[in-house]
Amino acid sequence: MSYKEEHPQDLLLFLDWNEADERYEEVRQHVESCVHCSEEVKIWRSLDDMFRSPDQEIDVPPFQWQRIQFALEDSKPQQSKWDWIYGILKPNRLAMKLVYATLTVCLVALSGWEYHRIHQNQ
């Protein structure tokens, strides 16, 4: 027998199965006869019992659920003014290139003008 045939892969499902399932009886017999699988089922059942214990319940104030619901419904992020400016300029990449080109031309023209003014006075 191979390992897969020897040990069912769905032991977690076995915990929630009902007896009407077609493989339930086969897996149940295996768990009863296999020490490894029966120990694993015991561990899973103890974890399940621990998490379903009434001691683990958390008391949440009634208004907290309303706050969570409101936060989920009003989850539209707030934009800063920089996000707004970037959003306006981002779709117009050509416009941004024109702005950068204009600034570059102005900078070069002003530096050339300043260079000419300094060397003309000498």
C-alpha positions as CSV (number, residue, x, y, z in Angstrom):
1,M,0.0,0.0,0.0
2,S,1.2,3.5,-0.8
3,Y,1.4,6.3,1.8
4,K,-1.6,8.0,0.3
5,E,-3.7,4.9,0.5
6,E,-2.5,4.2,4.0
7,H,-3.1,7.7,5.4
8,P,-6.1,9.7,4.1
9,Q,-5.2,13.2,3.1
10,D,-8.5,14.6,4.3
11,L,-8.4,14.0,8.1
12,L,-9.6,17.5,8.7
13,L,-12.7,16.9,6.6
14,F,-13.2,13.7,8.6
15,L,-13.9,15.9,11.7
16,D,-16.8,17.6,9.9
17,W,-18.1,14.7,7.9
18,N,-21.4,13.2,8.6
19,E,-22.0,9.4,8.5
20,A,-24.0,9.7,5.3
21,D,-20.8,10.5,3.3
22,E,-19.6,7.6,1.2
23,R,-15.9,7.7,2.4
24,Y,-16.7,8.4,6.0
25,E,-16.8,4.7,7.1
26,E,-13.5,4.0,5.3
27,V,-11.7,6.9,6.9
28,R,-13.3,6.2,10.3
29,Q,-12.0,2.6,10.2
30,H,-8.5,3.8,9.2
31,V,-8.4,6.4,12.0
32,E,-9.5,3.7,14.5
33,S,-6.8,1.3,13.4
34,C,-3.9,3.8,12.8
35,V,-2.2,5.3,15.8
36,H,-0.7,8.1,13.8
37,C,-3.9,9.3,12.3
38,S,-5.9,8.8,15.5
39,E,-3.4,11.0,17.4
40,E,-3.7,13.6,14.7
41,V,-7.5,13.6,14.9
42,K,-7.2,14.0,18.7
43,I,-5.0,17.0,18.3
44,W,-7.4,18.6,15.7
45,R,-10.4,17.9,18.0
46,S,-8.7,19.4,21.0
47,L,-7.8,22.5,19.0
48,D,-11.4,22.7,17.7
49,D,-12.7,22.4,21.2
50,M,-10.3,25.1,22.5
51,F,-11.4,27.6,19.9
52,R,-15.1,26.9,20.2
53,S,-14.9,27.2,24.0
54,P,-17.2,29.8,25.6
55,D,-14.1,31.0,27.5
56,Q,-12.6,32.2,24.2
57,E,-15.5,34.5,23.3
58,I,-14.7,38.2,23.2
59,D,-17.2,40.7,24.4
60,V,-17.5,43.4,21.8
61,P,-19.4,46.6,22.6
62,P,-22.5,46.9,20.4
63,F,-21.4,50.2,18.9
64,Q,-18.1,48.6,17.7
65,W,-19.9,46.7,15.0
66,Q,-21.5,49.9,13.8
67,R,-18.1,51.6,13.7
68,I,-16.7,48.8,11.7
69,Q,-19.6,48.8,9.3
70,F,-19.4,52.6,8.8
71,A,-15.6,52.4,8.2
72,L,-16.1,49.7,5.6
73,E,-18.9,51.7,3.8
74,D,-16.9,54.9,4.0
75,S,-13.6,53.5,2.9
76,K,-13.0,56.1,0.2
77,P,-9.4,57.3,0.8
78,Q,-8.9,61.0,1.5
79,Q,-6.7,62.7,-1.1
80,S,-4.0,65.3,-0.2
81,K,-3.6,68.3,-2.3
82,W,-0.4,66.8,-3.8
83,D,-2.3,63.6,-4.8
84,W,-4.9,65.9,-6.4
85,I,-2.2,67.8,-8.4
86,Y,-0.5,64.6,-9.4
87,G,-3.8,63.1,-10.5
88,I,-4.4,66.1,-12.7
89,L,-1.0,66.1,-14.3
90,K,-0.5,62.3,-14.6
91,P,-2.9,61.6,-17.4
92,N,-1.4,64.5,-19.5
93,R,2.2,63.2,-19.9
94,L,2.5,65.3,-23.0
95,A,1.5,68.4,-21.1
96,M,4.1,67.6,-18.4
97,K,6.8,67.1,-21.0
98,L,5.9,70.5,-22.5
99,V,6.1,72.1,-19.0
100,Y,9.5,70.5,-18.4
101,A,10.7,71.6,-21.9
102,T,9.5,75.1,-21.4
103,L,11.3,75.3,-18.0
104,T,14.5,73.9,-19.5
105,V,14.4,76.4,-22.4
106,C,13.8,79.3,-19.9
107,L,16.6,78.2,-17.7
108,V,19.0,77.8,-20.6
109,A,17.9,81.2,-22.0
110,L,18.4,82.9,-18.7
111,S,21.8,81.4,-18.1
112,G,22.9,82.4,-21.6
113,W,21.6,85.9,-21.1
114,E,23.5,86.1,-17.7
115,Y,26.7,84.7,-19.4
116,H,26.4,87.3,-22.2
117,R,25.8,90.1,-19.7
118,I,28.9,89.2,-17.6
119,H,31.2,88.9,-20.6
120,Q,29.9,92.0,-22.2
121,N,31.0,94.2,-19.2
122,Q,34.6,92.9,-19.2
